[in-house]
Amino acid sequence: MNFDLPALPLHFLRPHWLWLLALPPLAWWWWRRRRGRVEVWERHIDPHLRAHVLEGGARETGAASPWPWLAALVLGALAMAGPAWRQLPQPVWQNARALVVAVDLSSRTLATDLPPSRLLRLRAKLQQLLRERRDGQIALVAFAEDAFVVTPLTDDAANVALFVDALAPEIMPVDGQRPARAIELAQRLMRQAGADGGDILLITDRADDAAIKVAGTAAARGFRVSVLGLGNARGAEVRDGVGRVARARLEAASLHALAAAGGGRMTTLSAEDTDLRVLDVLDTDAAAGTGERVGASGQRGRHWRDKGYWLLPPLMLLALWAFRRRALNLVLAMLLLGAWPAPPAWAQAAAPASEKGGWWWRADQVRYRLSREGDRAYRAGDYARAADSYARVPGAAARYNLGNALAKAGRYREAIAAYDQALALDPALPDARENRAVVARALARKSPPGRKSKDESRDDDRRRGEPDGQGRPRQDGQQGEPRYSPKDAARADERERQRGGQGQPPASLPSAPGRNPPPAPAEDAAARRAAEQAQREAMRRALAEAAAGETPARTPPAPPESQAERERRQAVDAWLRRVPDTPGDWLRQKFWIEYQRRRAGKDD
């Protein structure tokens, strides 16, 4: 039953509630009939005697009137009918079956019978699966001697893809090959997510009797187990976890037996997506008969949005009239006052545009946001806006960054004042002292920055293309870069906390990804100081080149790199190489902790 008015885009989602609209006419007829009998006597009896003579007293008014109740019934019926006049887009295709991919990360995946290696081909196939399976929940499980969850069931395939390149045998606690554990873990994941059935895709090169038995149990519970064979019959030699050499071959017979017991399919890994389509793990129409997929992939429909809640305020007013007749006058007065036009204004009129709309932020969150805005403006070359943001942030680090921004903007006197404030707040800030000296020397030459001759502009262009002392291309934004990096901010905030200040980053805002580095030893501190010294040299050169625009004498070229400077640069490079950049570290630690916990549980 559809009530669509041709003139208005009106639609009722639950039209059967409109049958209640037939009650008000019946109620009005009954009320008029009852009142008609009373009115005959009222015409013959004096008003002061009606309350004593007539049954029910005199004519009731106000709350006894049926009209508020009839209006409430009409509004309630319309609200329950679900009026809607706006449509929202909604996908009409949905893959209701969950998929858990269990990958073999034993030492056998290092075999090279599938060039360049089984492991690289496995990662490429996972990326292809995540890219072409556009919807539906998916999870990733890794197994060797035991099975572990890489990612639980999620609709976000991009989140799963983040961990694909970290998959390697090195992240597993113990080497081995027990696919039965992976099938059991996949079933547990789907049951915990509330799925009564789903697909389990096992990527390995062989299966034992235990895995075939567990696959049969999974099929009886509604979970289909399919297998993607990894490798070929020729195989290749690999070393296992204890150093023994063995030949890893694809045992297709055992994999076919496992797929048959699990009610799924088996195929070998291919370069195209034909293997995934054979296994029916992509967006195909094979499951259309199960009622779990509706429509075609990529189509989007329109969904009516229920607007019946807009009828609740009138219902609340009618309820107030029914219980408190005199309160309606007060409500009407409040509505009239609320309708009085007022000029728009922010509650924080003096706050900058970046803070408006964030009235619930704490003071530390406001400081953090302003600092981040200053960093973005500095990197974009908008030094005036960066200085404006840094000026509203307290602390030594903010004063130091303010000095850098003012120096880049050519406001040398203000930059020196900002450096002085930073040193007053934190005397142990050598960067501010040295940068102040550089800016003071540039100010002593009294040359406006930013204007250069054509020859000097060509020299600057050539310098930007040359590598700096650390082997990286020199960019304009690297000279005098604000030192509000996470490490520098942490050190400045630690000094401020020791003095009782407040410089902590807000707890509710996301922090930089990655784990917190351990305390740096003495040689790391020396390497950092050397890196900061190189950055100050870059800033000194930039200021000198800017000041030389109106100076007749050219700045002498920098002296050749000394032995001490070369050693400092090598120490910096060595320190940077020591920074871990392996995304699998987190998985390795997670699997190891879980493996130890399982062993402790078995021992108990």
C-alpha positions in Angstrom: 0.0 0.0 0.0 1.7 3.2 -1.2 0.4 6.7 -0.6 2.4 8.9 -3.0 0.9 12.4 -3.7 1.6 13.5 -7.3 2.2 17.2 -6.3 4.5 16.5 -3.3 7.2 13.9 -2.9 5.4 12.4 0.0 5.7 8.7 0.9 4.4 6.7 3.9 6.7 3.9 5.0 4.0 2.2 7.2 0.7 3.2 5.6 -1.4 0.8 7.6 -1.2 3.1 10.6 -3.4 5.6 8.6 -6.4 3.4 9.4 -6.4 5.2 12.8 -7.5 8.4 11.1 -11.0 6.8 10.8 -11.4 7.1 14.6 -11.6 10.9 14.9 -14.8 11.2 12.9 -16.4 8.4 14.9 -15.3 10.0 18.1 -16.6 13.4 17.0 -20.0 11.9 16.1 -20.2 10.1 19.5 -19.3 13.3 21.4 -21.8 15.4 19.5 -24.6 12.9 20.2 -23.7 12.8 23.9 -23.6 16.6 24.1 -26.9 16.9 22.3 -28.8 15.1 25.1 -27.3 17.4 27.7 -28.0 20.6 25.8 -31.8 19.8 25.9 -31.8 20.1 29.7 -29.4 23.0 29.8 -31.9 25.2 27.9 -34.5 24.7 30.7 -32.3 24.8 33.8 -30.7 27.9 35.3 -26.9 27.9 35.1 -26.4 28.0 38.9 -28.5 24.9 39.3 -27.0 22.7 36.5 -24.2 21.4 38.7 -26.6 20.1 41.2 -29.3 18.8 38.9 -27.6 17.4 35.8 -25.6 14.2 35.9 -22.0 15.0 35.2 -22.3 18.6 36.3 -22.2 21.7 34.0 -20.6 21.8 30.6 -16.9 20.9 30.9 -14.4 22.9 29.0 -10.6 23.0 28.7 -9.0 19.6 29.4 -12.4 17.8 29.1 -12.7 18.9 25.5 -12.1 16.1 23.1 -10.3 18.2 20.5 -6.8 17.9 22.0 -7.1 14.2 22.2 -8.4 13.9 18.6 -5.5 16.1 17.4 -3.1 13.9 19.3 -4.6 10.8 17.7 -4.2 12.3 14.2 -0.6 13.4 14.8 0.3 10.0 16.3 -1.2 8.1 13.4 0.7 10.3 10.9 4.0 9.9 12.8 3.6 6.1 13.0 2.8 5.9 9.3 6.4 7.1 8.6 6.0 10.2 6.4 9.1 10.6 4.1 9.9 13.1 1.4 13.6 12.5 1.0 15.5 9.6 -0.5 19.0 8.6 0.4 21.3 6.4 -1.8 21.8 2.9 -0.7 23.7 -0.1 -2.2 21.3 -2.7 -3.5 23.9 -5.4 -3.7 25.4 -7.0 -0.6 27.5 -10.0 -0.1 26.2 -11.6 3.1 28.8 -14.4 3.4 31.8 -13.8 5.4 35.3 -14.9 4.2 38.2 -15.9 6.3 41.5 -16.3 4.4 44.0 -18.6 6.1 47.5 -18.3 4.7 50.4 -20.7 5.2 53.5 -18.8 6.6 55.7 -21.8 7.2 59.2 -22.0 5.9 57.8 -23.8 2.8 56.4 -20.5 1.5 60.1 -19.4 0.8 60.3 -22.0 -2.0 61.1 -20.5 -5.5 59.1 -23.0 -7.6 56.7 -20.1 -8.3 59.0 -17.3 -9.4 60.1 -15.1 -7.8 58.9 -17.0 -4.7 55.8 -18.4 -3.2 55.7 -15.7 -0.5 55.7 -12.8 -3.0 53.0 -14.5 -5.2 51.0 -15.1 -2.1 51.1 -11.4 -1.2 50.2 -10.4 -4.7 47.2 -12.8 -4.7 45.9 -11.4 -1.4 46.1 -7.9 -2.7 44.2 -8.9 -5.8 41.5 -10.6 -3.7 41.1 -7.5 -1.4 41.0 -5.2 -4.4 38.4 -7.2 -6.4 36.2 -8.3 -3.5 34.3 -5.0 -3.2 32.1 -5.8 -0.2 31.4 -8.4 2.4 33.2 -9.1 5.6 36.7 -10.6 5.4 39.4 -11.7 7.9 43.0 -12.8 7.6 44.6 -15.7 9.6 48.2 -16.8 9.4 49.3 -20.3 10.5 52.4 -22.4 10.8 52.7 -24.6 13.9 49.8 -22.6 15.3 47.3 -20.2 13.9 46.9 -16.5 14.8 44.5 -13.7 13.8 46.1 -11.0 11.6 42.8 -9.0 11.3 39.3 -10.0 12.5 36.2 -9.9 10.4 35.8 -6.4 8.9 34.1 -4.6 6.0 37.2 -2.5 5.4 39.4 -4.4 3.0 41.9 -1.5 3.0 42.6 -2.2 6.6 43.4 -5.8 5.9 45.6 -4.8 3.0 47.9 -2.8 5.4 49.2 -6.1 6.8 49.7 -8.1 3.6 53.3 -6.9 3.0 54.2 -7.8 6.6 53.3 -11.5 6.1 56.5 -13.6 6.2 57.6 -16.8 8.0 59.8 -14.6 10.3 56.7 -13.3 12.2 55.6 -16.7 13.3 56.7 -17.9 16.7 57.4 -21.5 15.7 57.8 -23.1 12.3 55.5 -25.9 11.2 52.4 -26.6 9.1 49.1 -27.4 10.8 46.2 -26.1 8.7 43.7 -27.8 11.0 44.4 -25.1 13.6 43.7 -22.4 11.0 40.3 -23.9 10.0 39.3 -24.1 13.7 40.3 -20.5 14.3 38.4 -19.3 11.2 35.2 -21.0 12.4 35.7 -19.4 15.8 36.1 -15.9 14.3 32.9 -16.2 12.3 30.9 -17.6 15.2 32.1 -14.7 17.4 30.9 -12.3 14.7 27.4 -13.8 14.7 27.8 -15.5 11.3 25.9 -18.8 10.9 27.9 -19.7 7.8 30.7 -18.4 5.6 33.7 -19.3 3.4 37.1 -20.4 4.6 39.9 -20.1 2.0 43.0 -22.0 2.8 46.2 -21.1 0.9 48.8 -23.8 1.4 50.6 -26.6 -0.5 49.5 -29.7 1.4 47.0 -31.0 4.0 47.2 -33.8 6.6 44.4 -36.1 7.9 43.7 -33.8 10.8 42.9 -30.9 8.5 40.7 -33.0 6.3 38.7 -34.1 9.4 38.3 -30.6 10.7 37.2 -29.4 7.2 34.4 -32.0 7.3 33.3 -30.8 10.7 33.3 -27.2 9.4 31.2 -28.1 6.4 28.6 -29.8 8.7 28.3 -26.5 10.6 27.7 -24.5 7.5 31.2 -23.3 6.8 32.5 -24.0 3.3 36.3 -24.8 3.1 38.1 -24.1 -0.3 41.7 -24.5 -1.0 44.1 -22.4 -3.2 47.2 -24.5 -4.0 50.5 -22.8 -3.5 53.4 -24.2 -5.6 53.7 -26.9 -8.2 54.5 -30.6 -8.4 58.1 -30.0 -9.2 58.7 -28.0 -6.0 61.9 -26.5 -4.7 64.3 -27.0 -1.9 63.9 -25.0 1.3 65.3 -25.0 4.8 62.9 -25.6 7.7 63.0 -24.0 11.1 65.8 -26.2 12.4 68.0 -25.8 9.3 67.2 -29.1 7.5 66.9 -29.0 3.7 63.7 -30.4 2.3 61.8 -30.2 -1.0 58.5 -28.4 -0.8 56.1 -29.8 -3.5 52.4 -29.1 -4.1 50.5 -32.2 -2.9 47.3 -31.7 -5.0 45.7 -35.0 -3.9 45.6 -34.0 -0.2 44.2 -30.6 -1.1 41.5 -32.0 -3.3 40.5 -34.3 -0.4 40.4 -31.4 2.0 38.2 -29.3 -0.4 35.9 -32.3 -1.0 35.5 -32.8 2.8 34.8 -29.1 3.3 32.2 -28.8 0.6 34.3 -26.3 -1.4 36.6 -26.2 -4.4 40.3 -26.5 -5.0 42.5 -24.9 -7.7 46.1 -23.8 -8.0 47.4 -20.2 -7.8 47.4 -18.4 -11.2 48.6 -14.9 -12.3 45.1 -13.8 -13.3 41.9 -13.8 -11.2 40.6 -17.0 -12.7 41.5 -19.0 -9.6 39.6 -16.7 -7.3 36.5 -16.9 -9.6 36.7 -20.7 -9.6 36.8 -20.6 -5.8 33.7 -18.2 -5.8 35.3 -15.7 -3.4 34.7 -12.7 -5.6 31.5 -10.7 -6.4 29.9 -13.4 -8.6 26.3 -14.5 -9.0 26.9 -18.1 -7.9 25.3 -17.5 -4.6 22.2 -15.6 -5.9 20.0 -18.7 -5.3 20.7 -18.6 -1.6 19.0 -15.2 -1.1 22.2 -13.7 0.2 22.8 -11.4 -2.7 20.4 -8.9 -4.1 20.8 -6.9 -7.3 24.0 -6.5 -9.3 27.4 -5.4 -8.2 28.0 -1.7 -8.2 24.3 -0.7 -8.4 22.8 1.7 -5.9 19.2 2.3 -5.0 17.2 4.9 -3.1 16.1 4.6 0.5 13.2 6.7 2.0 14.2 8.5 5.2 11.6 8.5 7.9 10.6 12.0 9.0 7.9 11.1 11.5 9.9 12.4 14.4 9.0 16.0 13.3 5.5 15.4 14.6 6.7 14.7 18.1 7.0 18.3 19.3 3.3 19.1 18.6 2.4 15.9 20.4 4.4 17.1 23.4 2.6 20.4 23.4 -0.8 18.6 23.3 0.3 16.5 26.3 1.3 19.6 28.2 -2.1 21.1 27.4 -3.9 18.0 28.7 -2.2 18.1 32.1 -1.4 21.8 32.6 -3.9 24.0 30.9 -2.4 27.2 32.2 1.2 26.2 31.1 0.3 26.6 27.4 0.5 30.4 27.7 4.0 30.1 29.1 5.0 27.8 26.3 3.7 30.1 23.6 5.5 33.1 25.2 8.8 31.1 25.2 8.3 30.2 21.5 7.7 33.8 20.6 10.9 34.8 22.4 12.8 32.1 20.7 11.6 33.3 17.3 12.9 36.8 17.9 15.7 37.3 15.3 19.2 37.6 16.7 22.4 38.3 14.9 24.6 35.2 14.4 27.6 35.2 16.7 30.1 32.7 18.1 30.1 31.9 21.7 33.9 32.6 21.6 33.8 35.8 19.7 37.5 36.5 20.2 38.6 33.0 19.1 40.2 32.4 15.8 38.5 30.8 12.9 40.3 27.5 13.6 38.9 27.2 17.1 35.2 28.1 16.2 33.0 25.1 16.5 35.3 23.4 19.0 33.8 24.8 22.2 34.2 21.4 23.9 38.0 21.3 23.5 40.2 21.5 26.5 43.0 24.0 26.6 45.7 21.4 25.7 43.7 20.3 22.7 43.4 23.9 21.5 47.2 24.3 21.8 47.8 21.1 19.9 45.5 22.1 17.1 47.1 25.5 16.8 50.5 24.0 16.7 49.5 21.6 13.9 48.0 24.4 11.9 51.2 26.4 12.3 53.2 23.4 11.0 51.0 23.0 8.0 51.2 26.7 7.1 55.0 26.7 7.6 55.4 23.7 5.2 53.1 25.4 2.7 55.2 28.6 2.8 52.6 30.7 4.4 54.9 32.0 7.2 52.6 34.8 8.2 49.8 32.4 9.1 52.2 30.1 10.7 53.5 32.9 12.9 49.9 33.8 13.8 49.2 30.2 14.9 52.5 29.8 16.9 51.9 33.2 18.6 48.8 31.8 20.4 50.5 28.7 21.7 52.4 29.0 25.0 55.7 27.2 25.7 59.3 27.3 24.7 58.8 25.1 21.6 56.1 27.4 20.3 58.2 30.5 20.8 61.1 28.8 19.0 58.8 27.9 16.1 57.5 31.4 16.0 61.0 32.7 15.7 61.6 30.4 12.7 58.4 31.5 11.0 59.2 35.2 11.5 62.7 34.8 10.3 61.5 33.1 7.1 59.0 36.0 6.7 61.8 38.5 6.9 60.7 40.0 10.2 64.1 39.7 11.9 63.5 41.9 14.9 60.3 40.0 15.9 62.1 36.7 15.3 64.9 37.8 17.7 62.3 38.7 20.3 60.6 35.3 19.9 63.9 33.5 20.4 64.5 35.6 23.5 61.2 34.5 24.9 62.0 30.8 24.1 65.3 31.1 25.9 63.6 32.8 28.9 61.2 29.9 29.1 63.8 27.2 28.5 67.5 28.3 28.8 68.6 24.8 27.8 67.4 25.2 24.2 70.6 25.6 22.2 68.7 25.7 18.9 67.0 29.0 19.8 70.3 30.6 20.9 72.1 29.6 17.7 69.3 30.6 15.4 69.0 33.9 17.2 72.7 34.5 16.4 72.1 33.7 12.7 69.2 36.1 12.5 71.0 38.8 14.4 73.9 38.7 11.9 71.4 38.9 9.0 69.7 41.9 10.6 73.1 43.6 11.1 73.5 43.6 7.3 70.2 45.5 7.1 69.2 44.0 3.8 65.6 43.2 3.0 65.1 39.5 2.2 63.5 38.0 -0.8 65.1 40.2 -3.6 68.0 38.6 -5.5 69.7 39.2 -8.8 69.2 37.0 -11.7 72.6 35.3 -11.3 71.8 34.6 -7.6 68.4 33.2 -8.5 70.1 30.8 -11.0 72.6 29.9 -8.4 69.8 29.2 -5.9 68.0 27.0 -8.5 71.2 25.1 -9.1 71.7 24.7 -5.3 68.2 23.3 -4.9 69.0 20.6 -7.4 72.3 19.6 -5.6 72.3 17.2 -2.7 73.0 18.5 0.7 75.6 17.1 3.1 73.5 14.1 4.0 72.9 12.9 0.4 69.3 14.2 0.1 68.1 16.8 -2.4 67.9 20.2 -0.8 64.4 21.7 -0.7 63.4 25.2 0.2 61.1 24.0 2.9 64.0 22.1 4.6 65.9 25.3 5.5 64.8 26.6 8.8 62.1 23.9 9.2 60.1 24.4 12.4 61.2 21.9 15.0 57.8 20.9 16.1 58.3 17.3 15.3 56.9 14.6 17.6 60.4 14.0 19.2 61.2 17.7 19.7 57.8 18.4 21.0 58.1 15.5 23.4 61.4 16.8 24.7 60.1 20.4 25.1 57.0 19.1 26.9 59.0 17.0 29.2 61.0 20.0 30.3 57.9 22.1 30.7 56.3 19.3 32.9 59.4 19.3 35.1 58.8 23.0 35.7 55.1 22.4 36.3 53.9 23.6 32.9 51.3 22.0 30.7 52.4 21.0 27.2 51.0 17.6 26.8 49.4 16.6 23.5 45.7 16.1 23.9 44.7 12.5 24.9 41.6 12.4 22.7 43.4 13.3 19.5 45.1 10.6 17.6 48.9 10.4 18.0 51.5 9.6 15.4 51.4 5.9 14.3 54.0 3.5 15.5 55.4 2.5 18.8 57.2 4.9 21.2 60.9 4.5 20.7 63.0 3.4 23.7 65.2 5.9 25.5 68.0 6.9 23.3 71.6 6.2 24.4 74.4 8.7 24.5 75.5 8.1 21.0 72.0 8.6 19.7 71.8 12.0 21.4 75.0 13.0 19.8 73.7 11.9 16.4 70.6 14.0 16.9 72.6 17.0 17.9 74.7 16.6 14.7 71.5 16.4 12.6 70.2 19.6 14.3 73.5 21.3 13.7 73.2 20.4 10.0 69.8 21.9 9.9 71.0 25.1 11.5 73.7 25.3 8.9 71.1 25.1 6.2 69.0 27.9 7.8 72.2 30.0 8.2 72.9 29.6 4.5 69.3 30.5 3.5 69.4 33.6 5.6 72.8 34.6 4.2 71.6 34.1 0.7 68.5 36.2 1.4 70.5 39.0 2.9 73.0 39.0 0.1 70.3 40.2 -2.4 71.3 43.9 -1.8 74.8 43.5 -0.5 77.7 44.2 -3.0 80.0 41.7 -1.4 79.1 38.1 -2.2 79.0 35.6 0.7 82.2 33.4 0.6 81.5 29.8 -0.3 81.2 27.3 2.5 84.5 25.7 3.4 85.0 22.1 2.5 83.7 19.4 4.8 86.1 18.7 7.6 86.9 15.4 9.1 84.8 16.1 12.2 81.8 17.1 10.1 82.2 14.0 7.9 82.2 11.8 11.0 79.1 13.6 12.4 77.3 13.1 9.1 78.2 9.4 9.1 77.0 9.1 12.7 73.7 10.6 11.7 73.3 8.3 8.8 74.1 5.3 11.0 71.6 6.5 13.6 68.9 6.8 10.9 69.6 3.4 9.6 69.0 2.0 13.1 65.4 3.2 13.1 63.2 0.1 12.6 61.0 0.2 9.5 59.5 -3.3 9.6 55.8 -3.4 9.7 55.9 -7.0 10.8 57.4 -6.2 14.2 54.0 -5.6 15.7 52.6 -8.9 14.3 55.7 -10.8 15.5 55.4 -9.4 19.0 51.6 -10.0 19.1 51.9 -13.6 17.9 54.7 -14.3 20.3 52.8 -13.0 23.3 49.7 -15.0 22.3 51.8 -18.1 21.7 53.3 -17.9 25.2 49.9 -17.3 26.7 48.6 -20.5 25.0 51.5 -22.5 26.3 51.0 -21.2 29.8 47.4 -22.2 29.6 48.3 -25.7 28.6 50.8 -26.0 31.3 48.3 -25.0 33.9 
